[in-house]
Amino acid sequence: MRKSLKEIKLLENAFKKINKMGILIHASIVFGFDNDTNAMFEDTVQLLIKNNVSTVSFNVLIPYPGTRIYEKIR
């Protein structure tokens, strides 16, 4: 939430530059937001593969007490 790269094309350009420098990319993906759909799982995996992302952590949104998301859904 408050991500700096919100457009896929910008993200792909960043991946390309990072890969070109020989730097491995680790992506940490959070699923479980209100606007997430079933298609997002496959779309996300395909995006990561297409852009040679080295490793990834898939996480489930956990609204911890004291966070804005927790207060929003409380």
Secondary structure as UniProt FT lines:
FT   HELIX           8..20
FT   TURN            21..22
FT   STRAND          26..31
FT   TURN            34..35
FT   HELIX           39..50
FT   TURN            51..52
FT   STRAND          55..60
FT   TURN            65..66
FT   HELIX           68..73
//
